[in-house]
Amino acid sequence: MNGYTHRHYDTDKTLFSRFTETAGITVNVIQAGDDELLARLEQEGPKSPCDVFITAYAGRLGVAKQRGLLQAAQSAILNANIPAPLRDPDGHWHGLTMRARMVAYDRKKVRPGAIITWADLAKPEWKGEILVRTSENVYNQSLLAAKAWADGIVANMARAPKGNDTDKLLALGEGLGTVAIVNSYYVGKLMASGEPEKQKAKAAIAVAFPTIGTHGTHVNVSGAGVARHAPHKPEALALLEYLSGDEAQHLFAEGNKEYPVKPGVRLAPELEAFGSFTPDSLNPEALARLNPDAIKVFDAAGWR
């Protein structure tokens, strides 16, 4: 069978190998950017060899469904392993891991409890203190709450947006800003790292899970769906069922520091140390629907 994936992690290579060992099905992997893979699926049409489309962003799963690139694939195993808010009601995609959008802060300069909601970061007291990615980053597009909030973040940036989330964490360690908007798995990987150049940041950072009003903490979903013209649909469904099971969920958690979607699977120690949070119950389907509006708001706020 053939998988098109935007994910680029060593953990995924291990997962595909383990699936081959247990199911006797080889997975041929095409890895590229998600927009590139979506365009490829559209160009290939009914002749596409793709069986499973995998991406790290819930919004792109919704886009794939909207463009008719996925097909419904229901199974009792998937429904049992994946909570309903983390999968498409029609079965076109299924969440496999979660990443919380969180705040990492300098523990020597920010008191615990100073940041409760995302709106707190838009207050004048954080002027010149916030590190964040560009508005082109899909994590930020999914997080965006309102223009007033985007205006406040732009006013409080420590520097022009650049780099990935690891760059933000290392910048905190160097004293460039006191707060960074990052994804949980980047912080988990940093805390698990033994690389000398990351130890200063590890010692400096604490984390918080801001909420959105009365909702919980924003989470994004990494997931997959069966391609519309999949030549090997039974095998594709078997792979999704494996990836939602205990062994794969444990590997996602330990190998890539992501939150498993299957209830009862233990978190990686680095994530357990962050404490608990309440995920936002918004179905990720909405992220794809609202993404164009988010881009317009970023442009209006001057967030580049």
Contacts in CASP RR format, 6 or more apart in sequence:
PFRMAT RR
TARGET T0000
AUTHOR 0000-0000-0000
METHOD contacts of the structure
MODEL  1
MNGYTHRHYDTDKTLFSRFTETAGITVNVIQAGDDELLARLEQEGPKSPC
DVFITAYAGRLGVAKQRGLLQAAQSAILNANIPAPLRDPDGHWHGLTMRA
RMVAYDRKKVRPGAIITWADLAKPEWKGEILVRTSENVYNQSLLAAKAWA
DGIVANMARAPKGNDTDKLLALGEGLGTVAIVNSYYVGKLMASGEPEKQK
AKAAIAVAFPTIGTHGTHVNVSGAGVARHAPHKPEALALLEYLSGDEAQH
LFAEGNKEYPVKPGVRLAPELEAFGSFTPDSLNPEALARLNPDAIKVFDA
AGWR
1 25 0 8 1.000
1 26 0 8 1.000
1 27 0 8 1.000
1 28 0 8 1.000
1 51 0 8 1.000
1 52 0 8 1.000
1 231 0 8 1.000
1 232 0 8 1.000
1 235 0 8 1.000
1 236 0 8 1.000
1 239 0 8 1.000
2 27 0 8 1.000
2 28 0 8 1.000
2 29 0 8 1.000
2 30 0 8 1.000
2 49 0 8 1.000
2 50 0 8 1.000
2 51 0 8 1.000
2 52 0 8 1.000
2 231 0 8 1.000
2 232 0 8 1.000
3 27 0 8 1.000
3 28 0 8 1.000
3 29 0 8 1.000
3 30 0 8 1.000
3 50 0 8 1.000
3 51 0 8 1.000
3 52 0 8 1.000
3 53 0 8 1.000
3 54 0 8 1.000
4 30 0 8 1.000
4 32 0 8 1.000
4 37 0 8 1.000
4 40 0 8 1.000
4 41 0 8 1.000
4 50 0 8 1.000
4 52 0 8 1.000
4 53 0 8 1.000
4 54 0 8 1.000
4 227 0 8 1.000
5 12 0 8 1.000
5 29 0 8 1.000
5 30 0 8 1.000
5 31 0 8 1.000
5 37 0 8 1.000
5 52 0 8 1.000
5 53 0 8 1.000
5 54 0 8 1.000
5 55 0 8 1.000
6 31 0 8 1.000
6 32 0 8 1.000
6 33 0 8 1.000
6 34 0 8 1.000
6 37 0 8 1.000
6 54 0 8 1.000
6 55 0 8 1.000
6 56 0 8 1.000
6 57 0 8 1.000
6 60 0 8 1.000
7 31 0 8 1.000
7 54 0 8 1.000
7 55 0 8 1.000
7 56 0 8 1.000
7 222 0 8 1.000
8 31 0 8 1.000
9 255 0 8 1.000
9 256 0 8 1.000
10 255 0 8 1.000
11 251 0 8 1.000
11 252 0 8 1.000
11 255 0 8 1.000
11 256 0 8 1.000
12 54 0 8 1.000
14 251 0 8 1.000
15 242 0 8 1.000
15 243 0 8 1.000
15 248 0 8 1.000
15 251 0 8 1.000
15 252 0 8 1.000
16 27 0 8 1.000
16 29 0 8 1.000
18 242 0 8 1.000
18 247 0 8 1.000
18 248 0 8 1.000
18 251 0 8 1.000
19 25 0 8 1.000
19 27 0 8 1.000
19 239 0 8 1.000
19 242 0 8 1.000
19 243 0 8 1.000
19 248 0 8 1.000
20 26 0 8 1.000
20 27 0 8 1.000
22 242 0 8 1.000
23 235 0 8 1.000
23 238 0 8 1.000
23 239 0 8 1.000
23 242 0 8 1.000
25 235 0 8 1.000
25 238 0 8 1.000
25 239 0 8 1.000
27 239 0 8 1.000
30 37 0 8 1.000
30 40 0 8 1.000
30 50 0 8 1.000
32 40 0 8 1.000
34 55 0 8 1.000
34 56 0 8 1.000
34 57 0 8 1.000
34 60 0 8 1.000
35 60 0 8 1.000
37 53 0 8 1.000
37 55 0 8 1.000
38 60 0 8 1.000
38 63 0 8 1.000
38 64 0 8 1.000
38 67 0 8 1.000
38 69 0 8 1.000
40 48 0 8 1.000
41 48 0 8 1.000
41 50 0 8 1.000
41 53 0 8 1.000
41 64 0 8 1.000
41 69 0 8 1.000
41 227 0 8 1.000
41 228 0 8 1.000
42 67 0 8 1.000
42 69 0 8 1.000
44 50 0 8 1.000
44 229 0 8 1.000
45 229 0 8 1.000
46 229 0 8 1.000
47 229 0 8 1.000
48 227 0 8 1.000
48 228 0 8 1.000
48 229 0 8 1.000
49 231 0 8 1.000
50 227 0 8 1.000
50 229 0 8 1.000
50 230 0 8 1.000
51 226 0 8 1.000
51 227 0 8 1.000
51 230 0 8 1.000
51 231 0 8 1.000
51 232 0 8 1.000
51 233 0 8 1.000
51 235 0 8 1.000
51 236 0 8 1.000
51 239 0 8 1.000
52 224 0 8 1.000
52 225 0 8 1.000
52 226 0 8 1.000
52 227 0 8 1.000
52 230 0 8 1.000
52 236 0 8 1.000
52 239 0 8 1.000
52 240 0 8 1.000
53 61 0 8 1.000
53 64 0 8 1.000
53 69 0 8 1.000
53 70 0 8 1.000
53 224 0 8 1.000
53 225 0 8 1.000
53 227 0 8 1.000
54 96 0 8 1.000
54 222 0 8 1.000
54 223 0 8 1.000
54 224 0 8 1.000
54 225 0 8 1.000
55 61 0 8 1.000
55 64 0 8 1.000
55 222 0 8 1.000
55 223 0 8 1.000
55 224 0 8 1.000
56 99 0 8 1.000
56 220 0 8 1.000
56 222 0 8 1.000
56 223 0 8 1.000
57 138 0 8 1.000
57 139 0 8 1.000
57 142 0 8 1.000
57 220 0 8 1.000
57 221 0 8 1.000
57 222 0 8 1.000
57 287 0 8 1.000
58 95 0 8 1.000
58 142 0 8 1.000
58 220 0 8 1.000
58 221 0 8 1.000
58 222 0 8 1.000
58 223 0 8 1.000
58 284 0 8 1.000
58 285 0 8 1.000
58 287 0 8 1.000
58 288 0 8 1.000
59 138 0 8 1.000
59 142 0 8 1.000
59 284 0 8 1.000
59 287 0 8 1.000
59 288 0 8 1.000
59 291 0 8 1.000
60 138 0 8 1.000
60 288 0 8 1.000
61 70 0 8 1.000
61 88 0 8 1.000
61 92 0 8 1.000
61 93 0 8 1.000
61 95 0 8 1.000
61 221 0 8 1.000
61 223 0 8 1.000
61 224 0 8 1.000
61 225 0 8 1.000
61 284 0 8 1.000
61 288 0 8 1.000
62 88 0 8 1.000
62 92 0 8 1.000
62 93 0 8 1.000
62 284 0 8 1.000
62 285 0 8 1.000
62 287 0 8 1.000
62 288 0 8 1.000
62 289 0 8 1.000
63 288 0 8 1.000
63 291 0 8 1.000
64 70 0 8 1.000
64 92 0 8 1.000
64 93 0 8 1.000
64 225 0 8 1.000
65 88 0 8 1.000
65 90 0 8 1.000
65 92 0 8 1.000
65 93 0 8 1.000
65 285 0 8 1.000
65 288 0 8 1.000
66 288 0 8 1.000
68 228 0 8 1.000
69 227 0 8 1.000
69 228 0 8 1.000
70 92 0 8 1.000
70 93 0 8 1.000
70 225 0 8 1.000
70 226 0 8 1.000
70 227 0 8 1.000
70 228 0 8 1.000
71 92 0 8 1.000
71 226 0 8 1.000
71 227 0 8 1.000
71 228 0 8 1.000
71 230 0 8 1.000
71 233 0 8 1.000
72 90 0 8 1.000
72 91 0 8 1.000
72 92 0 8 1.000
73 91 0 8 1.000
73 92 0 8 1.000
73 94 0 8 1.000
73 225 0 8 1.000
73 226 0 8 1.000
73 233 0 8 1.000
73 236 0 8 1.000
73 237 0 8 1.000
73 240 0 8 1.000
74 91 0 8 1.000
75 237 0 8 1.000
75 240 0 8 1.000
75 241 0 8 1.000
77 241 0 8 1.000
77 244 0 8 1.000
77 245 0 8 1.000
78 87 0 8 1.000
78 94 0 8 1.000
78 240 0 8 1.000
78 241 0 8 1.000
78 244 0 8 1.000
79 87 0 8 1.000
81 241 0 8 1.000
81 244 0 8 1.000
81 245 0 8 1.000
81 249 0 8 1.000
81 261 0 8 1.000
81 262 0 8 1.000
82 94 0 8 1.000
82 95 0 8 1.000
82 96 0 8 1.000
82 244 0 8 1.000
82 261 0 8 1.000
82 262 0 8 1.000
83 261 0 8 1.000
83 263 0 8 1.000
85 281 0 8 1.000
85 282 0 8 1.000
85 283 0 8 1.000
86 94 0 8 1.000
86 95 0 8 1.000
86 98 0 8 1.000
86 221 0 8 1.000
86 261 0 8 1.000
86 284 0 8 1.000
87 93 0 8 1.000
87 94 0 8 1.000
87 95 0 8 1.000
88 94 0 8 1.000
88 285 0 8 1.000
89 283 0 8 1.000
89 285 0 8 1.000
92 225 0 8 1.000
93 223 0 8 1.000
93 224 0 8 1.000
93 225 0 8 1.000
94 223 0 8 1.000
94 224 0 8 1.000
94 225 0 8 1.000
94 240 0 8 1.000
94 244 0 8 1.000
95 221 0 8 1.000
95 222 0 8 1.000
95 223 0 8 1.000
95 224 0 8 1.000
95 244 0 8 1.000
95 261 0 8 1.000
95 284 0 8 1.000
96 221 0 8 1.000
96 222 0 8 1.000
96 223 0 8 1.000
96 224 0 8 1.000
96 243 0 8 1.000
96 244 0 8 1.000
96 248 0 8 1.000
96 252 0 8 1.000
96 261 0 8 1.000
97 221 0 8 1.000
97 222 0 8 1.000
97 223 0 8 1.000
97 249 0 8 1.000
97 252 0 8 1.000
97 256 0 8 1.000
97 258 0 8 1.000
97 259 0 8 1.000
97 260 0 8 1.000
97 261 0 8 1.000
98 219 0 8 1.000
98 220 0 8 1.000
98 221 0 8 1.000
98 222 0 8 1.000
98 258 0 8 1.000
98 259 0 8 1.000
98 260 0 8 1.000
98 261 0 8 1.000
98 279 0 8 1.000
99 183 0 8 1.000
99 184 0 8 1.000
99 185 0 8 1.000
99 219 0 8 1.000
99 220 0 8 1.000
99 221 0 8 1.000
99 222 0 8 1.000
99 258 0 8 1.000
99 259 0 8 1.000
100 183 0 8 1.000
100 184 0 8 1.000
100 209 0 8 1.000
100 217 0 8 1.000
100 218 0 8 1.000
100 219 0 8 1.000
100 259 0 8 1.000
100 277 0 8 1.000
100 279 0 8 1.000
101 139 0 8 1.000
101 142 0 8 1.000
101 143 0 8 1.000
101 181 0 8 1.000
101 182 0 8 1.000
101 183 0 8 1.000
101 184 0 8 1.000
101 217 0 8 1.000
101 218 0 8 1.000
101 219 0 8 1.000
101 220 0 8 1.000
102 181 0 8 1.000
102 182 0 8 1.000
102 183 0 8 1.000
102 184 0 8 1.000
102 187 0 8 1.000
102 207 0 8 1.000
102 208 0 8 1.000
102 209 0 8 1.000
102 210 0 8 1.000
102 217 0 8 1.000
102 274 0 8 1.000
103 115 0 8 1.000
103 121 0 8 1.000
103 179 0 8 1.000
103 180 0 8 1.000
103 181 0 8 1.000
103 182 0 8 1.000
103 207 0 8 1.000
103 208 0 8 1.000
103 209 0 8 1.000
103 210 0 8 1.000
104 168 0 8 1.000
104 169 0 8 1.000
104 172 0 8 1.000
104 179 0 8 1.000
104 180 0 8 1.000
104 182 0 8 1.000
104 187 0 8 1.000
104 205 0 8 1.000
104 206 0 8 1.000
104 207 0 8 1.000
105 114 0 8 1.000
105 115 0 8 1.000
105 172 0 8 1.000
105 178 0 8 1.000
105 179 0 8 1.000
105 180 0 8 1.000
105 205 0 8 1.000
105 206 0 8 1.000
105 207 0 8 1.000
105 208 0 8 1.000
106 172 0 8 1.000
106 173 0 8 1.000
106 175 0 8 1.000
106 177 0 8 1.000
106 178 0 8 1.000
106 179 0 8 1.000
106 204 0 8 1.000
106 205 0 8 1.000
106 206 0 8 1.000
107 204 0 8 1.000
107 205 0 8 1.000
107 206 0 8 1.000
108 204 0 8 1.000
109 178 0 8 1.000
110 178 0 8 1.000
110 179 0 8 1.000
110 206 0 8 1.000
112 206 0 8 1.000
112 208 0 8 1.000
113 208 0 8 1.000
114 120 0 8 1.000
115 121 0 8 1.000
115 179 0 8 1.000
115 208 0 8 1.000
115 210 0 8 1.000
116 208 0 8 1.000
116 210 0 8 1.000
116 211 0 8 1.000
117 210 0 8 1.000
117 211 0 8 1.000
117 212 0 8 1.000
117 213 0 8 1.000
118 143 0 8 1.000
118 145 0 8 1.000
118 149 0 8 1.000
118 210 0 8 1.000
118 211 0 8 1.000
118 212 0 8 1.000
118 213 0 8 1.000
118 218 0 8 1.000
119 145 0 8 1.000
119 149 0 8 1.000
119 213 0 8 1.000
120 126 0 8 1.000
120 210 0 8 1.000
121 130 0 8 1.000
121 149 0 8 1.000
121 152 0 8 1.000
121 153 0 8 1.000
121 156 0 8 1.000
121 179 0 8 1.000
121 181 0 8 1.000
121 210 0 8 1.000
122 148 0 8 1.000
122 149 0 8 1.000
122 151 0 8 1.000
122 152 0 8 1.000
122 153 0 8 1.000
122 155 0 8 1.000
122 156 0 8 1.000
123 156 0 8 1.000
124 155 0 8 1.000
124 156 0 8 1.000
126 156 0 8 1.000
126 178 0 8 1.000
126 179 0 8 1.000
127 155 0 8 1.000
127 156 0 8 1.000
128 156 0 8 1.000
128 157 0 8 1.000
128 158 0 8 1.000
128 177 0 8 1.000
129 156 0 8 1.000
129 158 0 8 1.000
129 177 0 8 1.000
129 178 0 8 1.000
129 179 0 8 1.000
130 153 0 8 1.000
130 156 0 8 1.000
130 157 0 8 1.000
130 158 0 8 1.000
130 177 0 8 1.000
130 179 0 8 1.000
130 180 0 8 1.000
130 181 0 8 1.000
131 157 0 8 1.000
131 158 0 8 1.000
131 159 0 8 1.000
131 168 0 8 1.000
131 171 0 8 1.000
131 172 0 8 1.000
131 176 0 8 1.000
131 177 0 8 1.000
131 179 0 8 1.000
131 180 0 8 1.000
131 181 0 8 1.000
132 140 0 8 1.000
132 153 0 8 1.000
132 157 0 8 1.000
132 161 0 8 1.000
132 168 0 8 1.000
132 180 0 8 1.000
132 181 0 8 1.000
133 139 0 8 1.000
133 140 0 8 1.000
133 161 0 8 1.000
133 162 0 8 1.000
133 163 0 8 1.000
133 164 0 8 1.000
133 165 0 8 1.000
133 168 0 8 1.000
133 181 0 8 1.000
134 140 0 8 1.000
134 161 0 8 1.000
134 162 0 8 1.000
134 163 0 8 1.000
134 303 0 8 1.000
134 304 0 8 1.000
135 141 0 8 1.000
135 161 0 8 1.000
135 295 0 8 1.000
135 298 0 8 1.000
135 299 0 8 1.000
135 302 0 8 1.000
135 303 0 8 1.000
135 304 0 8 1.000
138 291 0 8 1.000
139 165 0 8 1.000
139 183 0 8 1.000
139 220 0 8 1.000
140 181 0 8 1.000
140 298 0 8 1.000
140 303 0 8 1.000
141 287 0 8 1.000
141 291 0 8 1.000
141 294 0 8 1.000
141 295 0 8 1.000
141 298 0 8 1.000
142 218 0 8 1.000
142 220 0 8 1.000
142 287 0 8 1.000
142 291 0 8 1.000
142 294 0 8 1.000
143 181 0 8 1.000
143 218 0 8 1.000
144 150 0 8 1.000
144 294 0 8 1.000
144 297 0 8 1.000
144 298 0 8 1.000
145 212 0 8 1.000
146 297 0 8 1.000
147 297 0 8 1.000
147 300 0 8 1.000
147 301 0 8 1.000
150 297 0 8 1.000
150 298 0 8 1.000
150 300 0 8 1.000
150 301 0 8 1.000
150 302 0 8 1.000
150 303 0 8 1.000
151 301 0 8 1.000
152 301 0 8 1.000
153 181 0 8 1.000
153 301 0 8 1.000
153 303 0 8 1.000
154 301 0 8 1.000
154 302 0 8 1.000
154 303 0 8 1.000
158 171 0 8 1.000
158 176 0 8 1.000
158 177 0 8 1.000
158 178 0 8 1.000
159 176 0 8 1.000
160 304 0 8 1.000
161 303 0 8 1.000
161 304 0 8 1.000
164 186 0 8 1.000
165 180 0 8 1.000
165 182 0 8 1.000
165 183 0 8 1.000
165 186 0 8 1.000
165 187 0 8 1.000
166 186 0 8 1.000
166 189 0 8 1.000
166 190 0 8 1.000
168 180 0 8 1.000
168 181 0 8 1.000
168 182 0 8 1.000
169 180 0 8 1.000
169 182 0 8 1.000
169 186 0 8 1.000
169 187 0 8 1.000
169 190 0 8 1.000
169 201 0 8 1.000
169 205 0 8 1.000
170 197 0 8 1.000
170 198 0 8 1.000
170 201 0 8 1.000
171 177 0 8 1.000
171 180 0 8 1.000
172 178 0 8 1.000
172 179 0 8 1.000
172 180 0 8 1.000
172 201 0 8 1.000
172 204 0 8 1.000
172 205 0 8 1.000
173 200 0 8 1.000
173 201 0 8 1.000
173 203 0 8 1.000
173 204 0 8 1.000
173 205 0 8 1.000
174 200 0 8 1.000
174 201 0 8 1.000
175 204 0 8 1.000
183 220 0 8 1.000
184 207 0 8 1.000
184 257 0 8 1.000
184 258 0 8 1.000
184 259 0 8 1.000
184 271 0 8 1.000
184 274 0 8 1.000
185 256 0 8 1.000
185 257 0 8 1.000
185 258 0 8 1.000
187 205 0 8 1.000
187 207 0 8 1.000
187 257 0 8 1.000
187 270 0 8 1.000
187 274 0 8 1.000
188 257 0 8 1.000
188 268 0 8 1.000
188 270 0 8 1.000
188 271 0 8 1.000
188 274 0 8 1.000
189 256 0 8 1.000
189 257 0 8 1.000
189 270 0 8 1.000
190 198 0 8 1.000
190 201 0 8 1.000
190 202 0 8 1.000
190 205 0 8 1.000
191 202 0 8 1.000
191 270 0 8 1.000
191 273 0 8 1.000
192 257 0 8 1.000
192 268 0 8 1.000
192 270 0 8 1.000
193 202 0 8 1.000
207 274 0 8 1.000
209 217 0 8 1.000
209 274 0 8 1.000
209 277 0 8 1.000
210 217 0 8 1.000
211 217 0 8 1.000
211 278 0 8 1.000
211 280 0 8 1.000
212 218 0 8 1.000
212 280 0 8 1.000
215 280 0 8 1.000
215 281 0 8 1.000
215 282 0 8 1.000
216 277 0 8 1.000
216 278 0 8 1.000
216 279 0 8 1.000
216 280 0 8 1.000
216 281 0 8 1.000
217 277 0 8 1.000
217 278 0 8 1.000
217 279 0 8 1.000
217 280 0 8 1.000
218 280 0 8 1.000
219 259 0 8 1.000
219 279 0 8 1.000
219 280 0 8 1.000
220 284 0 8 1.000
220 287 0 8 1.000
221 261 0 8 1.000
221 284 0 8 1.000
222 258 0 8 1.000
224 239 0 8 1.000
224 240 0 8 1.000
224 243 0 8 1.000
225 236 0 8 1.000
225 240 0 8 1.000
226 233 0 8 1.000
226 236 0 8 1.000
226 237 0 8 1.000
226 240 0 8 1.000
227 236 0 8 1.000
230 236 0 8 1.000
242 248 0 8 1.000
244 261 0 8 1.000
244 262 0 8 1.000
245 262 0 8 1.000
246 262 0 8 1.000
246 265 0 8 1.000
249 260 0 8 1.000
249 261 0 8 1.000
249 262 0 8 1.000
249 265 0 8 1.000
250 260 0 8 1.000
250 265 0 8 1.000
250 266 0 8 1.000
252 258 0 8 1.000
252 260 0 8 1.000
253 259 0 8 1.000
253 260 0 8 1.000
253 265 0 8 1.000
253 266 0 8 1.000
253 267 0 8 1.000
253 268 0 8 1.000
253 271 0 8 1.000
254 268 0 8 1.000
255 268 0 8 1.000
257 268 0 8 1.000
257 270 0 8 1.000
257 271 0 8 1.000
259 267 0 8 1.000
259 271 0 8 1.000
260 267 0 8 1.000
266 272 0 8 1.000
END
